[in-house]
Amino acid sequence: MSLRVLVFDGDPPLASALEQALVRIGCDVVTQSERSSFMAAAIAKTPDLIVFAYQPARTEAFSVCLA
């Protein structure tokens, strides 16, 4: 069974590069760049790991961690 990884990054080229690297090592990767779709994917996909490579406002980052 492969590791399910959810990648959230507002920089599509960086997100794509990260996705390619994770797929090469056998991960099942879902990439999101919009906050609303990220939260929905985090709930629906139940990832084993979330890579949150985005620089939101401090309170927004905290709310993502709580969700």
BELHUQUI-V600766 format. One record per backbone hydrogen bond with DSSP energy under -0.5 kcal/mol. NH is the residue of the N-H (numbers start at 1). CO is the residue of the C=O. E is the energy in kcal/mol with one decimal. If there is no record, write none. Layout:
BEGIN
nh | co | e
NH | CO | E
NH | CO | E
END
This chain:
BEGIN
nh | co | e
5 | 3 | -0.6
5 | 28 | -2.9
6 | 49 | -2.6
7 | 5 | -0.6
7 | 30 | -3.0
8 | 6 | -0.5
8 | 51 | -3.1
9 | 7 | -0.5
9 | 32 | -1.9
10 | 53 | -0.6
12 | 10 | -0.7
14 | 11 | -0.6
15 | 11 | -2.5
16 | 12 | -2.6
17 | 13 | -2.1
18 | 14 | -2.4
19 | 15 | -2.5
20 | 16 | -2.6
21 | 17 | -2.1
22 | 18 | -2.3
23 | 19 | -2.6
24 | 20 | -2.1
25 | 21 | -1.0
26 | 23 | -1.8
27 | 22 | -2.4
28 | 3 | -2.6
29 | 27 | -0.7
30 | 5 | -2.5
32 | 7 | -3.1
38 | 34 | -2.3
39 | 35 | -2.2
40 | 36 | -1.7
41 | 37 | -2.4
42 | 38 | -2.6
43 | 39 | -1.6
44 | 40 | -2.8
45 | 41 | -2.8
46 | 42 | -0.6
48 | 4 | -2.1
49 | 4 | -1.8
51 | 6 | -2.9
52 | 50 | -0.7
53 | 8 | -2.1
53 | 51 | -1.0
54 | 52 | -1.0
56 | 54 | -0.8
61 | 57 | -2.1
62 | 58 | -1.8
63 | 59 | -1.9
64 | 60 | -1.7
65 | 61 | -1.9
66 | 62 | -1.8
67 | 63 | -1.5
END
